[in-house]
Amino acid sequence: MFRIYRFAFIFATVAEPAFAQQTPVVPNVGQLGIELVSLAVVVLVVESALATIFQWRLYRMLFNNRAMKTVVMVAVGLTVVLGFHYDIFARLIVLVTPNTSLETWSGKVSTSLSSLIIAGGSAGVNTLLQRLGIRNPVQAEPERPVLNNDQAWISIRVKRNTAVGPVQIALRELADDAQAPALAGTVVERSFWETAKEAFMADAMRFPSYGGRTVTAGKTYEIVAIGTRQVPIDGVSQKEEFSQTVYKGSFAPRAIIDFSATL
């Protein structure tokens, strides 16, 4: 142990002149604070402007908000950076790096990073301020589980065959049946384009349009799809109501199941 302390003392004695010759680089704290405050204002203004679009009913009907919101935020962030020449990443790098200019750092990489910073929204700026020690971190509340042991999640997607007009989904709880299978999940093979469409577009033929309907695990349910079709009666095409049982049985705890029915 004595040898370790002796080596550390010798190393510090030899290295001290070398470190003393270097001039520490102190960033312009005042200008850095101004840039961060300006960034926070820009991000809040962008979020306020986009809130109108994200809350628009037509937008929610056409797009999956969870997937499309990121694309819109990045596109708007890139527009702000290019349109107003606001390369915030390059400006921050210049403040903390000696002997550099804005032209040196500004480029495709810094432009992309600036777009992502703006797209991160106020939550991203808040995280940046916390890591810099400017703002105290706020302890986030633990996320509540979506499902517990007494719940399951179901959805029904309808494909048209002969059905016309709206399709209704009926769900009713039946008497407990010990022989009913406890369904735990479904596996459906979809093409790349079908998956991409489901990720970005809201499905009008799905109940609910996104997410799921919560049911009680262990209970026996009957799911019925009710539609209307055109049938010839006495040589005249008339509408006829028909139904199809999608599933009859129980669900396992925390099951997430997507049903598909063709009417």
C-alpha positions as CSV (number, residue, x, y, z in Angstrom):
1,M,0.0,0.0,0.0
2,F,2.9,2.4,0.8
3,R,4.3,1.8,-2.7
4,I,1.0,2.8,-4.3
5,Y,0.9,6.1,-2.3
6,R,4.6,6.7,-3.2
7,F,3.9,6.2,-6.9
8,A,0.9,8.5,-6.9
9,F,3.0,11.2,-5.2
10,I,5.8,11.0,-7.7
11,F,3.4,11.0,-10.6
12,A,1.6,14.1,-9.3
13,T,4.9,15.9,-8.8
14,V,6.1,15.2,-12.3
15,A,2.8,15.9,-14.0
16,E,2.0,19.1,-12.1
17,P,4.2,21.4,-14.3
18,A,2.7,20.0,-17.5
19,F,-0.8,20.5,-16.3
20,A,0.0,24.0,-15.1
21,Q,1.2,25.1,-18.5
22,Q,-2.3,24.4,-20.0
23,T,-4.8,27.2,-19.8
24,P,-8.2,25.9,-18.8
25,V,-11.0,26.6,-21.2
26,V,-13.9,28.2,-19.5
27,P,-17.1,28.4,-21.7
28,N,-19.1,31.6,-21.9
29,V,-21.6,30.7,-19.2
30,G,-23.8,33.7,-19.9
31,Q,-24.0,33.1,-23.6
32,L,-24.6,29.4,-23.0
33,G,-27.5,30.2,-20.7
34,I,-29.0,32.5,-23.3
35,E,-28.8,29.8,-26.0
36,L,-30.5,27.2,-23.7
37,V,-33.3,29.6,-22.8
38,S,-33.7,30.5,-26.5
39,L,-33.9,26.8,-27.3
40,A,-36.5,26.2,-24.6
41,V,-38.6,29.1,-26.1
42,V,-38.3,27.7,-29.6
43,V,-39.3,24.2,-28.6
44,L,-42.3,25.4,-26.6
45,V,-43.5,27.5,-29.5
46,V,-43.1,24.6,-31.9
47,E,-45.0,22.2,-29.5
48,S,-47.8,24.8,-29.1
49,A,-48.1,25.1,-32.9
50,L,-48.2,21.4,-33.5
51,A,-50.6,20.7,-30.6
52,T,-53.4,21.9,-32.9
53,I,-52.5,19.3,-35.5
54,F,-52.0,16.4,-33.0
55,Q,-55.4,17.1,-31.4
56,W,-57.2,17.5,-34.7
57,R,-59.8,14.8,-35.1
58,L,-59.1,14.2,-38.8
59,Y,-55.4,13.6,-37.9
60,R,-56.3,11.1,-35.3
61,M,-58.7,9.3,-37.7
62,L,-56.1,9.1,-40.5
63,F,-52.9,8.4,-38.6
64,N,-51.6,6.4,-35.7
65,N,-50.6,9.3,-33.4
66,R,-47.9,7.3,-31.5
67,A,-46.0,6.5,-34.7
68,M,-46.7,9.6,-36.9
69,K,-46.0,12.2,-34.2
70,T,-42.3,11.5,-34.3
71,V,-42.1,11.8,-38.0
72,V,-44.0,15.2,-38.0
73,M,-41.8,16.5,-35.1
74,V,-38.6,15.6,-36.9
75,A,-39.8,17.2,-40.2
76,V,-40.8,20.4,-38.5
77,G,-37.5,20.5,-36.5
78,L,-35.6,20.1,-39.8
79,T,-37.7,22.9,-41.4
80,V,-37.0,25.3,-38.4
81,V,-33.2,24.5,-38.6
82,L,-33.0,25.0,-42.4
83,G,-35.5,27.8,-42.8
84,F,-34.3,30.0,-39.9
85,H,-30.6,28.8,-40.0
86,Y,-31.0,27.8,-36.4
87,D,-28.3,25.1,-36.0
88,I,-28.5,24.9,-32.2
89,F,-26.1,21.9,-31.9
90,A,-23.3,23.8,-33.8
91,R,-23.9,26.9,-31.7
92,L,-23.6,25.0,-28.5
93,I,-20.5,23.2,-29.7
94,V,-18.8,26.5,-30.5
95,L,-19.5,27.9,-27.0
96,V,-17.8,24.9,-25.3
97,T,-15.0,24.2,-27.8
98,P,-12.1,26.6,-28.1
99,N,-10.8,28.1,-31.4
100,T,-13.8,27.0,-33.5
101,S,-16.3,28.8,-35.5
102,L,-19.9,28.2,-36.5
103,E,-18.9,27.4,-40.1
104,T,-16.6,24.7,-38.9
105,W,-19.3,22.7,-37.1
106,S,-22.3,23.5,-39.1
107,G,-23.1,20.7,-41.6
108,K,-25.3,17.8,-42.3
109,V,-24.5,16.0,-39.1
110,S,-25.1,19.0,-36.8
111,T,-28.2,19.9,-38.8
112,S,-29.7,16.5,-38.2
113,L,-28.8,16.6,-34.5
114,S,-30.4,20.1,-34.2
115,S,-33.5,18.8,-35.8
116,L,-33.7,15.9,-33.4
117,I,-33.1,18.2,-30.4
118,I,-36.1,20.4,-31.5
119,A,-38.1,17.3,-32.2
120,G,-37.4,16.0,-28.7
121,G,-39.8,18.7,-27.4
122,S,-39.9,20.3,-24.0
123,A,-39.2,16.9,-22.4
124,G,-35.9,16.6,-24.2
125,V,-34.9,20.2,-23.3
126,N,-35.9,19.5,-19.7
127,T,-33.6,16.4,-19.7
128,L,-30.8,18.5,-21.2
129,L,-31.1,21.1,-18.4
130,Q,-31.2,18.5,-15.7
131,R,-28.0,16.8,-17.0
132,L,-26.2,20.1,-17.1
133,G,-27.2,20.7,-13.5
134,I,-29.3,23.8,-14.4
135,R,-32.5,22.3,-13.2
136,N,-33.1,19.7,-10.5
137,P,-34.4,16.4,-11.7
138,V,-38.0,15.6,-11.0
139,Q,-38.7,12.1,-9.8
140,A,-41.1,10.5,-12.2
141,E,-44.0,8.5,-10.9
142,P,-43.7,4.8,-11.7
143,E,-45.8,3.7,-14.6
144,R,-48.9,1.8,-13.8
145,P,-49.2,-1.5,-15.5
146,V,-51.7,-1.5,-18.3
147,L,-53.2,-4.9,-17.2
148,N,-53.3,-6.8,-14.0
149,N,-53.9,-10.5,-13.3
150,D,-57.7,-10.0,-13.6
151,Q,-57.7,-8.3,-17.0
152,A,-57.1,-9.1,-20.6
153,W,-57.0,-6.9,-23.8
154,I,-58.9,-7.7,-27.0
155,S,-59.5,-6.1,-30.4
156,I,-61.4,-7.2,-33.4
157,R,-60.4,-6.5,-37.0
158,V,-63.1,-7.0,-39.7
159,K,-62.4,-7.8,-43.3
160,R,-65.3,-7.2,-45.7
161,N,-66.5,-10.0,-48.0
162,T,-70.3,-9.6,-48.4
163,A,-71.0,-7.1,-45.7
164,V,-72.1,-3.6,-46.6
165,G,-72.4,-0.6,-44.4
166,P,-71.4,-0.5,-40.8
167,V,-70.4,-3.6,-38.9
168,Q,-71.3,-3.9,-35.2
169,I,-69.4,-5.8,-32.5
170,A,-71.3,-7.4,-29.7
171,L,-69.6,-8.6,-26.5
172,R,-71.4,-10.4,-23.7
173,E,-70.4,-12.3,-20.6
174,L,-71.6,-15.8,-20.4
175,A,-71.9,-18.2,-17.5
176,D,-68.6,-19.6,-16.5
177,D,-67.6,-22.7,-18.5
178,A,-64.8,-24.8,-17.1
179,Q,-64.3,-26.4,-20.6
180,A,-63.8,-23.0,-22.3
181,P,-60.2,-22.5,-23.4
182,A,-58.3,-19.7,-21.8
183,L,-56.9,-17.8,-24.8
184,A,-53.5,-16.2,-24.2
185,G,-52.7,-14.6,-27.5
186,T,-52.7,-14.8,-31.3
187,V,-50.0,-14.9,-33.9
188,V,-50.8,-13.4,-37.3
189,E,-48.4,-13.2,-40.3
190,R,-48.6,-9.9,-42.1
191,S,-46.5,-8.4,-45.0
192,F,-44.2,-5.5,-44.6
193,W,-46.7,-3.1,-46.1
194,E,-49.5,-4.3,-44.0
195,T,-47.4,-3.8,-40.9
196,A,-46.3,-0.3,-42.0
197,K,-49.9,0.6,-42.8
198,E,-51.0,-0.6,-39.3
199,A,-48.2,1.4,-37.7
200,F,-49.0,4.8,-39.3
201,M,-52.7,4.6,-40.3
202,A,-55.7,4.2,-38.1
203,D,-57.8,1.2,-39.0
204,A,-61.5,2.1,-39.5
205,M,-62.4,-1.6,-39.6
206,R,-60.9,-2.3,-36.2
207,F,-62.6,-2.2,-32.8
208,P,-61.3,-0.2,-31.1
209,S,-59.4,1.8,-33.8
210,Y,-56.2,1.4,-31.8
211,G,-55.4,0.0,-28.4
212,G,-57.7,-2.6,-26.9
213,R,-60.9,-3.3,-25.0
214,T,-60.4,-4.4,-21.4
215,V,-62.2,-7.6,-20.3
216,T,-62.0,-9.7,-17.2
217,A,-59.7,-12.6,-17.3
218,G,-61.1,-16.0,-16.5
219,K,-64.7,-15.0,-17.5
220,T,-66.4,-16.6,-20.4
221,Y,-67.3,-14.2,-23.3
222,E,-68.9,-14.4,-26.6
223,I,-67.8,-12.0,-29.3
224,V,-70.2,-11.5,-32.3
225,A,-69.8,-9.4,-35.4
226,I,-73.1,-8.2,-36.9
227,G,-73.4,-6.9,-40.4
228,T,-75.7,-6.4,-43.3
229,R,-75.4,-7.8,-46.8
230,Q,-77.3,-7.6,-50.1
231,V,-79.1,-10.8,-51.0
232,P,-81.5,-11.5,-53.9
233,I,-85.1,-12.1,-52.7
234,D,-87.7,-12.9,-55.4
235,G,-85.3,-11.4,-57.9
236,V,-84.9,-8.2,-56.0
237,S,-81.7,-7.3,-54.1
238,Q,-82.5,-6.6,-50.5
239,K,-80.5,-6.1,-47.3
240,E,-80.3,-8.9,-44.8
241,E,-78.8,-8.8,-41.4
242,F,-76.4,-11.7,-40.5
243,S,-73.9,-12.4,-37.7
244,Q,-70.8,-14.4,-37.1
245,T,-69.3,-15.6,-33.8
246,V,-65.7,-14.4,-33.6
247,Y,-64.8,-16.2,-30.4
248,K,-66.5,-17.9,-27.5
249,G,-64.4,-18.7,-24.4
250,S,-62.3,-17.1,-21.7
251,F,-59.0,-15.2,-21.6
252,A,-55.8,-15.8,-19.7
253,P,-54.5,-13.1,-17.3
254,R,-52.8,-10.2,-19.1
255,A,-53.6,-11.7,-22.5
256,I,-53.4,-9.3,-25.5
257,I,-55.4,-10.8,-28.4
258,D,-56.2,-9.4,-31.8
259,F,-59.1,-11.2,-33.5
260,S,-59.9,-11.2,-37.2
261,A,-63.3,-11.8,-38.7
262,T,-64.4,-11.8,-42.4
263,L,-68.0,-10.8,-43.1
